Amino acid sequence: MGGLSAIVLAAGYASRMGDLKPLADLGGRTLLARVVASFASIGVEDVVVVTGHRRDDVAAAAHEAGARTVVNPRFADGMYSSVKAGAAAVPEGRRFFLLPVDCPLVRPETMGRLARAGAAAGAAVVLPTYGGLPGHPPLLAPELRSEILAGEPAGGLRELLTDRPEPALRVEVD
């Protein structure tokens, strides 16, 4: 799946969880290691982990997993600030996935289906759906990078992805 990047959002406080989500253990591996490995398994060449809260700890785990990092100094402002920080770090001209670190069980097969569908259709937004409902991770075309960086939509990323002139390509997954 050449020419793809992935942004892993791992900057938050995880205040409801009470522990640092990226470093939480799931079956002997951290959530962060699982997510990075899933992207690597389908050939994503560039995985960017957005750090913020406890950035040094998260960055060390990201580098160990084979990803690079970018610091979001505004992580306390909410998730969209991390989306922007990640988008700014993605090389221009690349399609990219967006995945919160607390979604570690997305199957690589799902990611691969999205990548193939997006490449074939040339859609700006490719969304996995289950039972007709959208899920993670969306795959975004390169032109959305500049839209993400330019705006602060009131409804966040969801608004940016749904208020488009062309509909998203929806790919039904297991």
N, C-alpha and C positions, 0 to 999 in steps of 0.2 A: 504494500500500500504506500508506495513512494509519494513524497511530497505532502505528507500529512503531519500536522502537529496536534498536540493535545494540551489543554490547559486543565490542571487539577487544582481546584479551589481548596486550599488548606490553611487559610489565614485566620479563621474565626476563633472566638473564645471557647466555644463548646460549653457555654455556661449552663445549659440545661442538662448536659451529660455529666458535667463535673469532672471530666478528664479530657486530655488532649486527643481529639478524634484521630488525627493522622497517625498517632503512635499507638492507638488502641489495638489490642491483639484480637485476631479472629482466626482461629484454627492454627495458631503457631506463627502467623505472619501479621505484620501491621496492616492496617487499612491502606496506608500509603503504598507500601510495597506491593500489595495485591493490585491496586489500580495501575501503578506504573508497569508491572509485569503484564497485565492484560493488554495494555496499549503496545508494549514491546512485542508481544506474541503475534500481533497482526501486522507488524512492520512499521508502526508509527516511529518515525526517525527522531522526532523532537518532542519530548514531554517536558512541559514547563509547570513547575509546582509553585503556586502563589503562596507565599508565607506572610505572616503578620505576627500574631500572638505566638510567643515562644519561637520566634523565627530561627534561632540558631539550632534548636533541637530538631525542628521540622526540616531545615535545610540539610543537616547532617544525614537524616534518614532518607531524604530525597536523593542526595548525591550517592549514598550507598546503594539505592535502588536503581541508579542509572539515569536519573532525571537532572535537569538543571533547575535553578530557582530564580524567582524574582520576588523582591520584597514589596509588599503593599503598605506604604507608610500610613495609609488612610483606612486600614482594615476595620477600624471601629465604626466607620461610616456605613458599613453594610456590604453585602455580597456583591452588589454591582461595582463597587470600587475595586474589588478583587478581579472581577471579570475584565474591567478596563486595564488593570495592571497586567493581567495575563495576555490580553489582546495586544497590548503595546510590545510585549516580548516576542510575539509570534512573527516570524519573518513575513514580509509582504508577499502576496501571491500564493499563499498556502491555505488550503482548507484546514479547519481545525475543529476538534471536539472540545466540548466543555463538560467537565464532570466534577461535582462536589466529591471530596474525599470520602464522605460518608455514604457513598453508593459503590461499595467495593465488589458487589456481586454481579455487576453487569458482565454478561458473558462475552468473551472475545468474539464468539460467533456473531453476536448481535452487532458489535462494533464493525466487524468485517462486512456484514450485510449492509450497514449504513454507508460505509465507505464506497462499496461497489455501486450501490444505488445512486449515491450522490455524484460519483464520477460519470455514470452512464447518463443521468438525467440533467446534469448541470444545474441542479436546483440550488438556490441560495440557502435554503434551510432544509435539512433532512432530520425528521423526528422519528424516533422509535415509538411505536404505539402498541399498547396491549389492551385488547377489548375496546379499541377506538380512542383510548385516552393516551395523551402524550407522556413520555417519560424521559429518562436520561440514557445516554448523553446526546444532546443535539450535535449535529455536524453542520458547520457553517462555512459558507463560501468566502473566499478572500475579501470580496467587497464589503462584507459585514464588519470587518475589522475597523474600517474607518468610521462606519456608523456607530459602532460601540464606543470608539474613542471620542467621537464628537458630541455624544448626547448623555443625558441623565434622565431617561424617561421615568415618569412618575411610577409606572408599574414595573420598572426594572427590566430585566432581560426578557421576561415573558411578554411584556408589551412590545418591545422591539421586535421580537420574533413573530408575534401574531398580527401586528398592525402593518402588514406588508402588502404591497399591491399584488404580488404573486403569492399563491398559497404555498405552504410548506409541503414538501414531499413527505408523505407519511408512510412508514415502512412497518407493517405489522410484524411483531416479533413474539417469541415464546416468553 
